[in-house]
Amino acid sequence: MDMARGKVMKIITTLSKDERDSYEVIYNKISCAKQALRANAIPPYAPVQAADRYFREAIFAYADAQYLQEYFWRELARRYGVEQKYMDRLQVDFDTNKLFVKD
């Protein structure tokens, strides 16, 4: 167990550069997709059909990014032997590249 910022955590491993880079790409995809889904992402004078297409594509981009994120966490859990019941508590400390389960 380790203490960081007043929280108890169990460090599982130190992520490789490739693992960390993969997560950063996924995180950026989700962030961009969320921005694209803002109501003010397109001008109010845009044609309705164009707005519909835009938001449909933005929703698909967000869904794809979420899938990548879920796959990433499942793969890390499998690789490092993390039980399913702890999946929602997995986190990455980007300062140290540590993968941990937060209590």
C-alpha positions as CSV (number, residue, x, y, z in Angstrom):
1,M,0.0,0.0,0.0
2,D,1.1,3.5,-0.7
3,M,-0.2,6.9,0.5
4,A,-0.6,9.7,-2.0
5,R,-2.5,12.9,-1.4
6,G,-4.2,11.3,1.7
7,K,-5.6,8.3,-0.2
8,V,-4.7,4.6,0.2
9,M,-3.8,2.8,-3.0
10,K,-2.3,-0.5,-4.1
11,I,0.3,0.0,-6.8
12,I,0.0,-2.7,-9.4
13,T,2.8,-1.9,-11.8
14,T,4.6,0.9,-13.6
15,L,3.2,1.3,-17.1
16,S,5.5,1.1,-20.1
17,K,5.9,4.1,-22.3
18,D,3.7,2.5,-25.0
19,E,0.9,1.8,-22.4
20,R,1.0,5.3,-21.1
21,D,1.1,6.8,-24.6
22,S,-1.9,4.7,-25.6
23,Y,-3.9,5.9,-22.7
24,E,-3.0,9.6,-23.4
25,V,-4.2,9.2,-27.0
26,I,-7.5,7.6,-25.8
27,Y,-7.9,10.4,-23.2
28,N,-7.4,13.0,-25.9
29,K,-9.9,11.4,-28.2
30,I,-12.5,11.4,-25.5
31,S,-11.8,15.0,-24.6
32,C,-12.1,16.1,-28.2
33,A,-15.2,14.1,-28.8
34,K,-16.8,15.7,-25.7
35,Q,-16.0,19.1,-27.0
36,A,-17.5,18.3,-30.4
37,L,-20.7,17.3,-28.6
38,R,-21.3,20.7,-27.0
39,A,-24.5,22.4,-28.2
40,N,-22.6,25.4,-29.4
41,A,-20.1,23.4,-31.4
42,I,-21.7,24.5,-34.7
43,P,-23.1,27.9,-35.6
44,P,-26.9,28.4,-35.1
45,Y,-27.3,29.3,-38.7
46,A,-25.9,25.9,-40.0
47,P,-28.4,23.9,-42.0
48,V,-30.4,21.4,-40.0
49,Q,-29.1,18.5,-42.1
50,A,-25.5,19.5,-41.6
51,A,-26.0,19.9,-37.9
52,D,-27.6,16.4,-37.8
53,R,-24.7,14.8,-39.6
54,Y,-22.2,16.7,-37.5
55,F,-23.7,15.5,-34.2
56,R,-24.2,12.0,-35.5
57,E,-20.5,11.8,-36.4
58,A,-19.6,13.4,-33.0
59,I,-21.6,10.8,-31.2
60,F,-19.9,7.9,-33.1
61,A,-16.5,9.5,-32.4
62,Y,-17.3,9.6,-28.7
63,A,-18.6,6.0,-28.7
64,D,-15.5,4.8,-30.4
65,A,-13.3,6.6,-27.9
66,Q,-15.2,5.2,-25.0
67,Y,-14.8,1.7,-26.5
68,L,-11.1,2.2,-26.8
69,Q,-10.9,3.3,-23.2
70,E,-12.9,0.4,-21.9
71,Y,-10.7,-2.0,-24.0
72,F,-7.6,-0.4,-22.6
73,W,-8.7,-0.9,-19.0
74,R,-9.8,-4.5,-19.6
75,E,-6.5,-5.3,-21.3
76,L,-4.5,-3.8,-18.5
77,A,-6.6,-5.7,-15.9
78,R,-6.1,-8.9,-17.8
79,R,-2.3,-8.4,-18.3
80,Y,-1.7,-7.5,-14.6
81,G,-4.2,-9.9,-13.0
82,V,-6.7,-7.3,-11.7
83,E,-10.0,-8.8,-10.6
84,Q,-13.1,-7.5,-12.4
85,K,-14.6,-6.1,-9.2
86,Y,-11.7,-3.6,-9.0
87,M,-12.0,-2.4,-12.6
88,D,-13.8,0.8,-11.7
89,R,-11.1,1.8,-9.2
90,L,-8.1,1.4,-11.6
91,Q,-6.2,4.7,-12.1
92,V,-3.0,5.9,-13.6
93,D,-0.7,8.4,-12.0
94,F,0.8,10.2,-14.9
95,D,3.6,11.8,-12.8
96,T,5.0,8.3,-12.0
97,N,3.4,6.1,-14.7
98,K,2.0,3.9,-11.9
99,L,-1.1,1.8,-12.4
100,F,-3.0,1.5,-9.1
101,V,-6.2,0.5,-7.5
102,K,-7.6,3.3,-5.3
103,D,-9.4,2.4,-2.1
